[in-house]
Amino acid sequence: MGQSPVPWINVSDEVTPCNKAEAELVAKSGWSPSWRWVGLAIPLVYLIFVVVSVRQNSYGAAAIAGYALLAAFAVCWLVTPAVLSPGTGGWRFWAWYALLVALTAAVIPFARAAGFVLCVFITLLTVARLGARSAPIVAAMAIAALLVPVAVGSWHVSLAKSFADVTPVAIPVVALAMAAVMQVVHANQALAQARAEVARLAAENERIRIARDLHDLLGHSLTTITVKAGLARRLGPADPAGAVDQIAEVEELCRRVLADVRAAVSGYREVTLASELARGRELLRVSGITAHLPTATDVVGPAHQELFGWAVREGLTNVIRHARARSCEVRVSASCIEIIDDGHGSAAPPGNGLRGLRERAAAAGGGVDAGPVQPAGWRLRVWVPAGGAPLTAGGDAGEARQAVVAVQGSTLAAAQGSGR
C-alpha cells in the first residue's frame, strides 16, 4: 500500500512512492505542511498537566531535568512530520519511535503518574503505523498507566485513585479515535485511486471509440474513392467528361471524409440509416452491383438508427471489398437489419470493422450474426431486442431461402440485361 497524506501513517514497512491519485488527494484536501504543524501542536496543551506534576513532585536539578526532558519530547513531537516524511523506511520510523518512548520513560520518574500522559502521543503514533496490530501495545500502555503508579509505593497512589485518573481511559479512547481517522484517510485514498482509475478507463474507452470510428469511416470512404478513381481511369480514354465527373465526386467525397474525421475526433458525428443507405446505393451503383435497398427507414426507431446505419456501412463495404457479388439486398425491420449478397464471402477472420459492430450491437442489447447462406451468398445480420420481435439468431430457413431466391432472380435479370 502506498504512503498516506499523513506522513507517519503507513500500514507496512515497505517504502513505496505516493501515487498520482494520492498526490491529488493531498492537494485537494488542504493537508498542507502548515496544517500538519497546527494539528500536532494542539495536543501539546495537555503537557501542562505534566509540567504541573513535575513542579509538585521534583525539586531543584530534578525539576530542571524533568522540564528539559519534557521540552525535548515536545520538540521531537513537533518535528515528526519532517523526520517521518512520506516514503520513510521502517527502520527510520522505529528509531524515531524508540526515541519518543525513551523520552516518555525518562519523564515519568519526574512527573510520576501524570507522566503517562505522554503515552497518549505514543498511542497516536502506534495506531497510525500499525492499525489494528497496535492493540497489544495500546493495551500494555493502558495497563501500565493504571498499575505502575500503584506499584511504586513512594508515589502513594491507590488503585481507586489510579482508576479515577483520566490517562488509563484516555489511551484506549485515543486509540479508537485514531483508528477511525485512519479508516477515513484510507477510504479517501481508495476513493482518489478509484477516481483516477475511472478517468484512465474513460480516456482508454474514448481512444478505442475514436480508433473504431476512424476505421469505420475511412474503410468505407476509401473503398468508395478507390472504386470511383478506378472507374475514372477506365473512362478516361473513351469518355473524358464522365471521368471528370467521377473525379469531381471523388473530390467531394474526400471533403466529406475530412469533415467526418474531424467530427469523429470531436465526438459530434452522427450516422443515420437513411444517409448510409443513400451512400451505399451510390457505392453499389459505381461498383456495378445491383442494389435492392429500402427507400423508407421510418420502421426503425430513433434509438437504433445509428446502429443500423453502421451495419449498412460495414456490410456494404465488405460486399465491395470481398464478396465479388453481382447483387446485394438490404432488408430492414423494427428490430433487425440484414445485408445479403450473392458472392462467395471471405474466409479471412473477422476484422476490426465487424468487431466494432459487435461492440455497438452489444451496447444496444443485441447481437451480430454473419455467415454464408445456402445455396450461395453471404449474410450480415444485426438485431436488437426492441420494437417488435427480432428474427431468430440463425434466421428462419424459409425466409432465408426466399431472400436467396430474390437475390438470384435479380442477379439473373441484371446479367441478362447486361448481356453477361
For each residue, the residues with C-beta under 8 A, 3 or more apart:
1: 10 11 12 16
2: 16 17 18 19 22 189
3: 7 9 10 16 17 18 22 86 87
4: 7 9 10 22 86 185 186 189
5: 9 22 25 26 29 31 86 185 188 189
6: 9 31 36 128 185
7: 3 4 36 80 81 84 85 86 88
8: 80 81 84 88 93 125 128 129
9: 3 4 5 6 128 129 182 185
10: 1 3 4 13 88 93 129
11: 1 129 130 131
12: 1
13: 10 89 90 93
14: 90
15: 87 88 89 90
16: 1 2 3 87
17: 2 3 86 87
18: 2 3 22 23 26 86 87
19: 2 22 23 193 196
20: 23 24 196
21: 24 25 189 192 193 195 196 197
22: 2 3 4 5 18 19 25 26 189 192 193
23: 18 19 20 26 27
24: 20 21 27 28 192 196
25: 5 21 22 28 29 188 189 191 192
26: 5 18 22 23 29 31
27: 23 24
28: 24 25
29: 5 25 26 188
30: 35
31: 5 6 26 35 36
32: 35 36
33: 36 37 81
34: 37 38
35: 30 31 32 38 39
36: 6 7 31 32 33 39 40 81
37: 33 34 40 41 78 81
38: 34 35 41 42
39: 35 36 42
40: 36 37 43 44 77 78 80 81
41: 37 38 44 78
42: 38 39 45
43: 40 46 120 121 124
44: 40 41 47 74 77 78
45: 42 48
46: 43 49 50 117 120
47: 44 50 51 70 73 74 117 118
48: 45 51 52
49: 46 52 53 114 117
50: 46 47 53 54 70 107 111 114 115 117 118
51: 47 48 54 55 67 70
52: 48 49 55 56 114
53: 49 50 56 57 111 112 113 114 115
54: 50 51 57 58 63 66 67 70 107 110 111
55: 51 52 58 63
56: 52 53
57: 53 54 110 111 112
58: 54 55 62 63 65 66 110 111
59: 62 63
60: 63 64
61: 64 65
62: 58 59 65 66 110
63: 54 55 58 59 60 66 67 110
64: 60 61 67 68
65: 58 61 62 68 69 110
66: 54 58 62 63 69 70 107 110 111
67: 51 54 63 64 70 71
68: 64 65 71 72
69: 65 66 72 73 103 106 107 110
70: 47 50 51 54 66 67 73 74 107 111
71: 67 68 74 75
72: 68 69 75 76 103
73: 47 69 70 76 77 100 103 104 107 118 121
74: 44 47 70 71 77 78
75: 71 72 78 79
76: 72 73 79 80 96 99 100 103
77: 40 44 73 74 80 100 121
78: 37 40 41 44 74 75
79: 75 76 82 83
80: 7 8 40 76 77 83 84 96 125
81: 7 8 33 36 37 40 84 85
82: 79 85
83: 79 80 88 92 96
84: 7 8 80 81 88 92 93 96
85: 7 81 82 88
86: 3 4 5 7 17 18
87: 3 15 16 17 18
88: 7 8 10 15 83 84 85 92 93
89: 13 15 92 93
90: 13 14 15 93 94
91: 94 95
92: 83 84 88 89 95 96
93: 8 10 13 84 88 89 90 96 97 129
94: 90 91 97 98
95: 91 92 98 99
96: 76 80 83 84 92 93 99 100
97: 93 94 100 101 122 125 126 129
98: 94 95 101 102
99: 76 95 96 102 103
100: 73 76 77 96 97 103 104 121 122 125
101: 97 98 104 105 122
102: 98 99 105 106
103: 69 72 73 76 99 100 106 107 118
104: 73 100 101 107 108 115 118 119 121 122
105: 101 102 108
106: 69 102 103 109
107: 50 54 66 69 70 73 103 104 110 111 115 118
108: 104 105 111 112 115 116 118 148
109: 106 112 115
110: 54 57 58 62 63 65 66 69 107 115
111: 50 53 54 57 58 66 70 107 108 114 115
112: 53 57 108 109 115 149 152 155 157
113: 53 116 145 148 149 155 157 162 165 167
114: 49 50 52 53 111 117 167
115: 50 53 104 107 108 109 110 111 112 118
116: 108 113 119 141 144 145 148 149 167 168 171
117: 46 47 49 50 114 120 167 170
118: 47 50 73 103 104 107 108 115 121 122
119: 104 116 122 123 141 144 145 167 171
120: 43 46 117 123 124 167 170 171 174
121: 43 73 77 100 104 118 124 125
122: 97 100 101 104 118 119 125 126 141
123: 119 120 126 127 134 138 141 171 174 175 178
124: 43 120 121 127 128 174 178
125: 8 80 97 100 121 122 128 129
126: 97 122 123 129 130 134 137 138 175
127: 123 124 130 131 134 138 175 178 179 182
128: 6 8 9 124 125 178 182
129: 8 9 10 11 93 97 125 126 134
130: 11 126 127 133 134 137
131: 11 127 134 179 182
132: 135 179
133: 130 136
134: 123 126 127 129 130 131 137 138 175
135: 132 138 139 175
136: 133 139 140
137: 126 130 134 140 141
138: 123 126 127 134 135 141 142 171 172 175
139: 135 136 142 143 172
140: 136 137 143 144
141: 116 119 122 123 137 138 144 145 171
142: 138 139 145 146 168 169 171 172
143: 139 140 146 147 168
144: 116 119 140 141 147 148
145: 113 116 119 141 142 148 149 162 165 167 168 171
146: 142 143 149 150 162 163 165 168
147: 143 144 150 151 162
148: 108 113 116 144 145 151 152
149: 112 113 116 145 146 152 155 157 162 165
150: 146 147 157 158 159 162
151: 147 148
152: 112 148 149 155 157
153: 156
154:
155: 112 113 149 152
156: 153
157: 112 113 149 150 152 161 162
158: 150 161 162
159: 150 162 163
160: 163 164
161: 157 158 164 165
162: 113 145 146 147 149 150 157 158 159 165 168
163: 146 159 160 168
164: 160 161
165: 113 145 146 149 161 162 168
166: 169 170
167: 113 114 116 117 119 120 145 170 171
168: 116 142 143 145 146 162 163 165 171
169: 142 166 172 173
170: 117 120 166 167 173 174
171: 116 119 120 123 138 141 142 145 167 168 174 175
172: 138 139 142 169 175 176
173: 169 170 176 177
174: 120 123 124 170 171 177 178
175: 123 126 127 134 135 138 171 172 178 179
176: 172 173 179 180
177: 173 174 180 181
178: 123 124 127 128 174 175 181 182
179: 127 131 132 175 176 182 183
180: 176 177 183 184
181: 177 178 184 185
182: 9 127 128 131 178 179 185 186
183: 179 180 186 187
184: 180 181 187 188
185: 4 5 6 9 181 182 188 189
186: 4 182 183 189 190
187: 183 184 190 191
188: 5 25 29 184 185 191 192
189: 2 4 5 21 22 25 185 186 192 193
190: 186 187 193 194
191: 25 187 188 194 195
192: 21 22 24 25 188 189 195 196
193: 19 21 22 189 190 196 197
194: 190 191 197 198
195: 21 191 192 198 199
196: 19 20 21 24 192 193 199 200
197: 21 193 194 200 201
198: 194 195 201 202
199: 195 196 202 203
200: 196 197 203 204
201: 197 198 204 205
202: 198 199 205 206
203: 199 200 206 207
204: 200 201 207 208
205: 201 202 208 209
206: 202 203 209 210
207: 203 204 210 211
208: 204 205 211 212
209: 205 206 212 213
210: 206 207 213 214 264 265
211: 207 208 214 215
212: 208 209 215 216 352 356 359
213: 209 210 216 217 264 269
214: 210 211 217 218 261 264 265
215: 211 212 218 219 352 353 356
216: 212 213 219 220 310 313 314 353 356
217: 213 214 220 221 257 260 261 264 269
218: 214 215 221 222 257 261
219: 215 216 222 223 317 353
220: 216 217 223 224 279 283 313 314 316 317
221: 217 218 224 225 253 256 257 260
222: 218 219 225 226 257
223: 219 220 226 227 283 317 320 321
224: 220 221 227 228 253 279 282 283 286 320
225: 221 222 228 229 250 253 254 257
226: 222 223 229 230
227: 223 224 230 231 283 286 287 320
228: 224 225 231 232 246 247 249 250 253 286
229: 225 226 232 233 246 247 250
230: 226 227 233 234
231: 227 228 234 235 246 286
232: 228 229 235 236 242 243 244 246 247 250
233: 229 230 236 243
234: 230 231
235: 231 232 238 239 240 242 243 246
236: 232 233 239 240 243
237:
238: 235
239: 235 236 242 243
240: 235 236 243 244
241: 244 245
242: 232 235 239 245 246
243: 232 233 235 236 239 240 246 247
244: 232 240 241 247 248
245: 241 242 248 249
246: 228 229 231 232 235 242 243 249 250 286
247: 228 229 232 243 244 250 251
248: 244 245 251 252
249: 228 245 246 252 253
250: 225 228 229 232 246 247 253 254
251: 247 248 254 255
252: 248 249 255 256
253: 221 224 225 228 249 250 256 257
254: 225 250 251 257 258
255: 251 252 258 259
256: 221 252 253 259 260
257: 217 218 221 222 225 253 254 260 261
258: 254 255 261 262
259: 255 256 262 263
260: 217 221 256 257 263 264 269
261: 214 217 218 257 258 264 265
262: 258 259 265 266
263: 259 260 266 267 268 269 270
264: 210 213 214 217 260 261 267 269
265: 210 214 261 262
266: 262 263 269
267: 263 264
268: 263
269: 213 217 260 263 264 266
270: 263 306
271: 275 276 306 309 310 313
272: 275 276 297 305 306 309
273: 276 277 297 300 305 306 308 309 312 332 337
274: 277 278 297 305 309
275: 271 272 278 279 309
276: 271 272 273 279 280 309 310 312 313 316
277: 273 274 280 281 293 294 297 312 330
278: 274 275 281 282
279: 220 224 275 276 282 283 313
280: 276 277 283 284 291 293 312 313 316 330
281: 277 278 284 285 291 293
282: 224 278 279 285 286
283: 220 223 224 227 279 280 286 287 316 320
284: 280 281 287 289 290 291 293 316 319 320 328
285: 281 282 288 289 291
286: 224 227 228 231 246 282 283
287: 227 283 284 320
288: 285 326
289: 284 285 319 320 325 326 327 328 341
290: 284 326 327 328 410 411 414
291: 280 281 284 285 327 328
292: 327 328 329 330 406 407 410
293: 277 280 281 284 329 330
294: 277 297 330 331 332
295:
296: 299
297: 272 273 274 277 294 300 305 308 332
298:
299: 296 332 333 334
300: 273 297 304 305 308 332 333 334 337 387
301: 304 305 334 386 387
302: 305
303: 364 386
304: 300 301 307 308 335 364 384 386 387
305: 272 273 274 297 300 301 302 308 309
306: 270 271 272 273 309 310
307: 304 310 311 360 361 364 366 382 384
308: 273 297 300 304 305 311 312 332 337 382
309: 271 272 273 274 275 276 305 306 312 313
310: 216 271 276 306 307 313 314 356 357 360
311: 307 308 314 315 337 339 357 361 368 380 382
312: 273 276 277 280 308 309 315 316 330 337 339
313: 216 220 271 276 279 280 309 310 316 317
314: 216 220 310 311 317 318 353 354 356 357 380
315: 311 312 318 319 330 339 380
316: 220 276 280 283 284 312 313 319 320 328 330 339
317: 219 220 223 313 314 320 321 353
318: 314 315 321 322 323 346 353 354 380
319: 284 289 315 316 322 323 325 328 339 341 343 378
320: 223 224 227 283 284 287 289 316 317 323
321: 223 317 318
322: 318 319 343 345 346 348
323: 318 319 320 328 341 343 344 345 346 378
324: 343 344
325: 289 319 328 341 342 343 377 378
326: 288 289 290 342 343 411 414 415
327: 289 290 291 292 341 342 407 408 410 411 414
328: 284 289 290 291 292 316 319 323 325 339 340 341 342 407
329: 292 293 338 339 340 341 403 406 407 410
330: 277 280 292 293 294 312 315 316 337 338 339 340
331: 294 336 337 338 340 403
332: 273 294 297 299 300 308 336 337
333: 299 300 336 337 388 390 391
334: 299 300 301 386 387 388
335: 304 366 383 384 385 386 387 388 389 390
336: 331 332 333 381 382 383 384 390 391
337: 273 300 308 311 312 330 331 332 333 381 382 383
338: 329 330 331 379 380 381 391 395 403
339: 311 312 315 316 319 328 329 330 379 380 381
340: 328 329 330 331 373 377 378 379 380 403 404 407
341: 289 319 323 325 327 328 329 377 378 407
342: 325 326 327 328 376 377 404 407 408 411
343: 319 322 323 324 325 326 377 378
344: 323 324 376 378
345: 322 323 372 377 378
346: 318 322 323 378
347:
348: 322 351
349:
350: 354 355 370
351: 348 354 355
352: 212 215 355 356
353: 215 216 219 314 317 318 356 357
354: 314 318 350 351 357 358 368 370
355: 350 351 352 358 359
356: 212 215 216 310 314 352 353 359 360
357: 310 311 314 353 354 360 361 368 382
358: 354 355 361 362 367 368
359: 212 355 356 362 363
360: 307 310 356 357 363 364
361: 307 311 357 358 364 366 367 368 382 383 384
362: 358 359 365 366 367
363: 359 360
364: 303 304 307 360 361 384 386
365: 362 384 385 386
366: 307 335 361 362 382 383 384 385 390
367: 358 361 362 382 383 393
368: 311 354 357 358 361 380 381 382
369: 379 380 381 383 393 394 395
370: 350 354 378 379 380 381
371: 378 379
372: 345 376 377 378 379
373: 340 376 377 378 379 395 400 403 404
374: 400 401 404
375: 404
376: 342 344 372 373 404 408
377: 325 340 341 342 343 345 372 373 404 407
378: 319 323 325 340 341 343 344 345 346 370 371 372 373
379: 338 339 340 369 370 371 372 373 395 400 403
380: 311 314 315 318 338 339 340 368 369 370
381: 336 337 338 339 368 369 370 391 395
382: 307 308 311 336 337 357 361 366 367 368
383: 335 336 337 361 366 367 369 390 391 393
384: 304 307 335 336 361 364 365 366 387 390
385: 335 365 366 390
386: 301 303 304 334 335 364 365
387: 300 301 304 334 335 384
388: 333 334 335
389: 335
390: 333 335 336 366 383 384 385
391: 333 336 338 381 383 395 396 399
392: 395 396
393: 367 369 383
394: 369
395: 338 369 373 379 381 391 392 399 400
396: 391 392 399 400
397: 400 401
398: 401 402
399: 391 395 396 402 403
400: 373 374 379 395 396 397 403 404
401: 374 397 398 404 405
402: 398 399 405 406
403: 329 331 338 340 373 379 399 400 406 407
404: 340 342 373 374 375 376 377 400 401 407 408
405: 401 402 408 409
406: 292 329 402 403 409 410
407: 292 327 328 329 340 341 342 377 403 404 410 411
408: 327 342 376 404 405 411 412
409: 405 406 412 413
410: 290 292 327 329 406 407 413 414
411: 290 326 327 342 407 408 414 415
412: 408 409 415 416
413: 409 410 416 417
414: 290 326 327 410 411 417 418
415: 326 411 412 418 420
416: 412 413 419 420
417: 413 414
418: 414 415
419: 416
420: 415 416
